[in-house]
Amino acid sequence: MARPTCRFALYRRIVCAAIALLFIFGITRVPEVHAAYWDDVYQGFEQFSRLPGDVYQLKESYRQTQEDLEKARNSLEAYQEQNAQLLEQNRKLTDTVTELKNLQTQRDQASHRNKMLIITAIILLAGYFIGIRLLRYGMRRRSGRY
């Protein structure tokens, strides 16, 4: 009994393998050998011989890209440094402008105070002279000389 089972398993494997081969070759359609076989082989060798040149071009392109990336990084660092310097300069200018505004405000206040002082002095002086004149006029009138 052991023998028929082994044979059955063997036949089953052979049939499965045959079906698999038919399926693979039926779908992929293995190309037929034609007269230009040596041309295809030559073209294959020619393409294979071009590979080192293509690899060199790829390496050169990679190196160039790395150099460009390094230049971009350097310029980015330079821009960042310049930006930091400009921010510091902007802060200093802002402080200077604020200080100048404060000084201008103090000057305006001092100027206004001085104007008010002068106007008050003029009014007091004019009031003094007008008061003296009125006082004299009143005294003359009372004394009867006028």
C-alpha positions as CSV (number, residue, x, y, z in Angstrom):
1,M,0.0,0.0,0.0
2,A,2.8,2.3,0.6
3,R,3.9,2.0,-3.0
4,P,0.7,3.2,-4.8
5,T,0.6,6.3,-2.5
6,C,4.2,7.2,-3.4
7,R,3.5,6.7,-7.1
8,F,0.3,8.8,-6.8
9,A,2.3,11.6,-5.1
10,L,4.9,11.4,-7.8
11,Y,2.4,11.6,-10.6
12,R,0.6,14.4,-8.8
13,R,3.9,16.4,-8.6
14,I,4.7,15.8,-12.2
15,V,1.3,16.9,-13.3
16,C,1.4,20.0,-11.1
17,A,4.9,20.9,-12.4
18,A,3.7,20.4,-16.0
19,I,0.7,22.6,-15.4
20,A,2.9,25.2,-13.8
21,L,5.3,25.2,-16.7
22,L,2.5,25.4,-19.3
23,F,1.0,28.3,-17.3
24,I,4.2,30.2,-17.0
25,F,5.3,29.7,-20.6
26,G,1.7,30.2,-21.9
27,I,1.4,33.6,-20.2
28,T,4.9,35.0,-20.7
29,R,5.2,33.7,-24.2
30,V,8.9,32.9,-24.4
31,P,10.3,34.7,-27.5
32,E,11.3,32.5,-30.3
33,V,14.9,32.4,-31.4
34,H,15.4,34.4,-34.6
35,A,18.1,35.1,-37.0
36,A,19.3,38.4,-35.3
37,Y,20.4,36.6,-32.2
38,W,24.0,37.7,-32.5
39,D,22.9,41.3,-33.0
40,D,20.9,41.1,-29.7
41,V,24.0,39.6,-28.0
42,Y,26.2,42.4,-29.4
43,Q,23.8,45.1,-28.4
44,G,23.7,43.5,-24.9
45,F,27.5,43.6,-24.6
46,E,27.5,47.2,-26.0
47,Q,25.0,48.3,-23.4
48,F,27.0,46.5,-20.7
49,S,30.1,48.2,-21.8
50,R,28.4,51.6,-21.5
51,L,27.5,51.0,-17.9
52,P,30.8,52.3,-16.4
53,G,30.3,55.6,-18.3
54,D,26.8,55.9,-17.0
55,V,28.0,55.1,-13.5
56,Y,30.7,57.8,-13.8
57,Q,28.1,60.3,-15.0
58,L,25.8,59.4,-12.0
59,K,28.8,59.8,-9.6
60,E,29.7,63.1,-11.2
61,S,26.1,64.3,-10.9
62,Y,25.9,63.2,-7.3
63,R,29.1,65.0,-6.5
64,Q,27.8,68.2,-8.3
65,T,24.6,67.9,-6.3
66,Q,26.6,67.6,-3.1
67,E,28.6,70.7,-3.9
68,D,25.5,72.6,-4.7
69,L,23.9,71.5,-1.5
70,E,27.0,72.6,0.4
71,K,27.0,76.0,-1.3
72,A,23.3,76.3,-0.3
73,R,24.1,75.4,3.3
74,N,26.9,78.0,3.4
75,S,24.8,80.7,1.9
76,L,22.0,79.8,4.3
77,E,24.4,80.1,7.2
78,A,25.6,83.5,5.9
79,Y,22.0,84.7,5.5
80,Q,21.3,83.6,9.1
81,E,24.3,85.5,10.4
82,Q,23.4,88.6,8.4
83,N,19.8,88.3,9.7
84,A,21.0,88.1,13.3
85,Q,23.2,91.2,12.7
86,L,20.3,93.1,11.1
87,L,18.0,92.1,14.0
88,E,20.6,93.5,16.4
89,Q,21.1,96.6,14.4
90,N,17.3,97.0,14.2
91,R,17.0,96.7,18.0
92,K,19.7,99.4,18.4
93,L,18.0,101.7,16.0
94,T,14.7,101.1,17.7
95,D,16.3,102.0,21.1
96,T,17.8,105.1,19.5
97,V,14.5,106.2,18.0
98,T,12.7,105.7,21.3
99,E,15.4,107.7,23.1
100,L,15.2,110.5,20.5
101,K,11.4,110.6,20.9
102,N,11.7,110.9,24.6
103,L,14.2,113.7,24.2
104,Q,11.9,115.5,21.8
105,T,9.0,115.1,24.2
106,Q,11.1,116.6,27.0
107,R,12.1,119.5,24.7
108,D,8.5,120.1,23.8
109,Q,7.5,120.1,27.4
110,A,10.3,122.5,28.3
111,S,9.4,124.8,25.4
112,H,5.8,124.8,26.4
113,R,6.7,125.6,30.0
114,N,9.0,128.4,28.9
115,K,6.3,129.9,26.7
116,M,3.8,129.7,29.5
117,L,6.3,131.4,31.8
118,I,7.0,134.2,29.3
119,I,3.3,134.7,28.6
120,T,2.6,134.8,32.4
121,A,5.4,137.3,33.0
122,I,4.1,139.6,30.1
123,I,0.5,139.4,31.5
124,L,1.7,140.2,35.0
125,L,3.9,143.1,33.8
126,A,1.0,144.5,31.7
127,G,-1.3,144.0,34.6
128,Y,1.1,145.9,36.8
129,F,1.3,148.8,34.5
130,I,-2.4,148.9,33.9
131,G,-3.0,148.5,37.6
132,I,-0.6,151.4,38.3
133,R,-2.4,153.6,35.7
134,L,-5.8,152.8,37.1
135,L,-4.6,153.5,40.6
136,R,-3.2,156.9,39.6
137,Y,-6.3,157.7,37.7
138,G,-8.4,156.8,40.7
139,M,-6.2,158.8,43.0
140,R,-6.4,161.9,40.8
141,R,-10.1,161.7,40.5
142,R,-10.5,161.5,44.2
143,S,-8.1,164.3,44.8
144,G,-10.1,166.5,42.5
145,R,-7.4,167.4,40.1
146,Y,-8.9,166.0,37.1
